[in-house]
Amino acid sequence: MTCIDTLVTLAASSSTPGVTFDWNGPKGFTSTIKSPVTANPGIYLVKMVNPANGCTARASVAVNKNIAPPSGVSATVSGILTCKDTSVTLTGTSATKGIRYDWSGPGFTSSISNPKVSASGAYALKITDPANGCFSKAKVIVEQLKALPERVTVVSDTITCKKAKATLAVSTVTKGVIYSWLGPNAFTSQNQP
C-alpha cells in the first residue's frame, strides 16, 4: 500500500474446482470471495475448503504499507531581488533520495531542484517520492528591494568667460549610494563633488 495505491487486492488460487474461500485479517476483515480488496496493512489468512470432501488448505499473506512522505524537506532563497540582483536562486532539499521537484510561483513552474526566478512573491515546493507517491511541501518568500535613493538634489554651475570650470553637486539622504556621472566629451566620474 502506498499514497497512490491505497487499496490492495488479495489473491488466492486453487486448482481444485469449486473451492470456497474464507479470508480473515486486521480490524475484523472477513471475506468469502477469491480476491477481496483491503485498505489495511497486516497479515491476512485464507482458508480454502474443497466442498466435495471438506478438506481444507490454509495460506497467509502480508500487506505492507509505505506511506512515508519525503523527509527533511526545505525551501530556501539565495537573496533579495534588487536593481542590481535581478534574479535569485530557489533551493529545494530533502533527505529522501530520488525525489521529484515541483515548484510553483507567480507565473512560474519548474521541475528542477534549484531554479532561478526574477519575480517577487510566494513560491511553493512540492517534493514527491516516486517510490510511493507520497509528498511533502515547503514554501519560501522572494522579497524585492528596489527603492530609489531618496531626495536627490542636483546643483549645476555655469561656465563663463571669467569662470572656465563648473562644479557639479549632488546630495541624497540615502546612505551608501554610489555616484556615476556621465557628460559631454566622454566625461565620467564616480566622485561626489
PyMOL commands that set and color helices and strands:
alter all, ss='L'
color gray80, all
select helices_A, chain A and resi 26-28
alter helices_A, ss='H'
color red, helices_A
select strands_A, chain A and resi 8-9+20-25+29-31+37-38+42-49+56-63+74-77+81-82+88-93+100-105+108-110+116-117+121-128+135-142+144-145+153-155+169-171+181-183+187-189
alter strands_A, ss='S'
color yellow, strands_A
deselect
rebuild
show_as cartoon
